[in-house]
Amino acid sequence: MNRPEREAAVRRIMERAVPPVPQELYADVVRRGGRTLRRRRAARRLMWLLLFAVTVAFVVWALTARPWVEPPSQTTPPIRDW
């Protein structure tokens, strides 16, 4: 099938009349869509909460461990001439 034949076949398919959709299908789709939106919203809130908790934990760790400060020396030089 070459390109003009494919284009003609697509035009024939698109020009057909749309079959009617059953009424009970609409209510089912709306219910599922609402459920999907609630799940996405809950997942988004959970991710923000997790990000906030990780940020707080990092800040607390950084304030207590102070990784930017050089650790104290384990040995001291001998004291002379006192």
VOBA-1610 file (N, C-alpha, C; in pm, whole numbers, padded with zeros to 5 digits, always signed):
BEGIN
Met+00085-00117+00000Met+00000+00000+00000Met+00090+00123+00000Asn+00073+00206-00104Asn+00156+00325-00111Asn+00090+00442-00036Arg+00157+00554-00036Arg+00112+00667+00046Arg-00026+00720+00005Pro-00055+00742-00121Pro-00189+00792-00158Pro-00301+00696-00117Glu-00275+00566-00129Glu-00377+00469-00088Glu-00399+00474+00063Arg-00292+00490+00140Arg-00306+00500+00286Arg-00384+00625+00323Glu-00352+00737+00258Glu-00423+00861+00286Glu-00571+00849+00252Ala-00601+00785+00142Ala-00741+00766+00103Ala-00812+00676+00204Ala-00744+00572+00252Ala-00805+00483+00351Ala-00832+00558+00482Val-00739+00642+00522Val-00758+00720+00644Val-00873+00818+00627Arg-00884+00882+00511Arg-00996+00974+00487Arg-01130+00900+00491Arg-01137+00781+00435Arg-01261+00704+00439Arg-01299+00671+00583Ile-01200+00632+00664Ile-01227+00598+00804Ile-01275+00721+00880Met-01212+00836+00855Met-01249+00957+00929Met-01382+01015+00885Glu-01425+00987+00763Glu-01553+01040+00713Glu-01672+00955+00755Arg-01648+00838+00809Arg-01759+00754+00853Arg-01834+00820+00968Ala-01958+00783+00982Ala-02039+00834+01093Ala-01989+00773+01224Val-01990+00855+01328Val-01945+00809+01458Val-02053+00721+01520Pro-02019+00601+01566Pro-02121+00516+01626Pro-02168+00576+01759Pro-02295+00557+01792Pro-02346+00613+01917Pro-02283+00544+02039Val-02260+00623+02143Val-02201+00572+02266Val-02314+00544+02365Pro-02314+00428+02429Pro-02420+00399+02527Pro-02417+00498+02643Gln-02535+00534+02695Gln-02547+00632+02802Gln-02482+00585+02931Glu-02492+00457+02964Glu-02433+00408+03090Glu-02280+00413+03087Leu-02224+00417+02968Leu-02079+00425+02956Leu-02027+00561+03004Tyr-02106+00667+02981Tyr-02066+00802+03023Tyr-02048+00810+03175Ala-02143+00758+03249Ala-02135+00762+03395Ala-02015+00683+03445Asp-01988+00569+03383Asp-01875+00487+03424Asp-01743+00559+03397Val-01734+00626+03283Val-01612+00700+03248Val-01591+00817+03343Val-01697+00888+03379Val-01685+01000+03472Val-01641+00950+03609Arg-01697+00839+03655Arg-01658+00783+03785Arg-01511+00742+03785Arg-01468+00674+03679Arg-01327+00633+03672Arg-01234+00753+03660Gly-01276+00853+03585Gly-01194+00972+03571Gly-01179+01045+03703Gly-01288+01053+03781Gly-01281+01116+03913Gly-01188+01040+04005Arg-01197+00909+03999Arg-01109+00826+04082Arg-00963+00846+04043Thr-00937+00853+03914Thr-00800+00875+03867Thr-00747+01010+03914Leu-00832+01113+03907Leu-00789+01245+03953Leu-00760+01246+04103Arg-00844+01179+04181Arg-00821+01172+04326Arg-00691+01099+04357Arg-00664+00991+04285Arg-00539+00916+04307Arg-00418+01001+04271Arg-00426+01072+04160Arg-00314+01158+04120Arg-00292+01269+04223Arg-00402+01328+04271Arg-00390+01434+04370Arg-00328+01380+04499Ala-00372+01261+04541Ala-00316+01201+04662Ala-00168+01168+04643Ala-00132+01116+04528Ala+00008+01083+04501Ala+00093+01210+04500Arg+00040+01317+04441Arg+00114+01443+04437Arg+00133+01498+04578Arg+00028+01493+04660Arg+00041+01541+04797Arg+00140+01457+04877Leu+00137+01325+04854Leu+00230+01237+04923Leu+00374+01268+04882Met+00397+01294+04755Met+00532+01328+04710Met+00578+01460+04769Trp+00490+01561+04777Trp+00528+01688+04839Trp+00559+01668+04987Leu+00477+01587+05055Leu+00501+01560+05196Leu+00635+01489+05215Leu+00664+01392+05130Leu+00791+01321+05137Leu+00908+01416+05111Leu+00895+01503+05013Leu+01001+01601+04985Leu+01021+01694+05104Phe+00913+01739+05166Phe+00923+01825+05283Phe+00992+01753+05398Ala+00954+01626+05422Ala+01015+01549+05531Ala+01164+01528+05506Val+01203+01499+05384Val+01344+01480+05352Val+01420+01611+05371Thr+01360+01721+05331Thr+01426+01851+05348Thr+01446+01883+05495Val+01343+01860+05576Val+01355+01886+05720Val+01461+01795+05781Ala+01461+01669+05744Ala+01561+01576+05797Ala+01702+01620+05758Phe+01720+01665+05635Phe+01852+01711+05593Phe+01895+01835+05670Val+01805+01928+05690Val+01839+02051+05763Val+01876+02018+05907Val+01799+01931+05970Val+01830+01892+06108Val+01965+01822+06114Trp+01991+01731+06021Trp+02121+01663+06019Trp+02234+01764+05998Ala+02215+01857+05904Ala+02321+01953+05875Ala+02348+02043+05995Leu+02245+02080+06068Leu+02265+02166+06185Leu+02331+02092+06300Thr+02306+01963+06313Thr+02367+01888+06423Thr+02506+01835+06386Ala+02527+01789+06266Ala+02655+01731+06227Ala+02754+01838+06181Arg+02703+01949+06130Arg+02786+02058+06079Arg+02898+02005+05989Pro+02862+01949+05873Pro+02962+01889+05785Pro+03058+01990+05722Trp+03028+02117+05727Trp+03115+02218+05668Trp+03231+02256+05760Val+03225+02212+05887Val+03332+02244+05982Val+03435+02131+05979Glu+03561+02170+05977Glu+03668+02070+05977Glu+03671+02002+06113Pro+03680+01869+06116Pro+03680+01799+06244Pro+03807+01833+06323Pro+03799+01829+06455Pro+03917+01862+06535Pro+04027+01758+06516Ser+04146+01804+06533Ser+04263+01718+06517Ser+04265+01613+06629Gln+04307+01493+06597Gln+04312+01386+06696Gln+04440+01393+06780Thr+04543+01453+06726Thr+04669+01466+06801Thr+04703+01612+06817Thr+04768+01647+06922Thr+04810+01785+06944Thr+04961+01792+06938Pro+05015+01898+06890Pro+05159+01911+06885Pro+05214+01925+07029Pro+05334+01881+07051Pro+05391+01895+07186Pro+05411+02041+07223Ile+05392+02071+07348Ile+05408+02206+07396Ile+05552+02223+07445Arg+05624+02326+07396Arg+05763+02351+07432Arg+05779+02494+07483Asp+05880+02512+07557Asp+05918+02644+07606Asp+05811+02710+07691Trp+05763+02639+07786Trp+05669+02700+07882Trp+05741+02729+08006
//
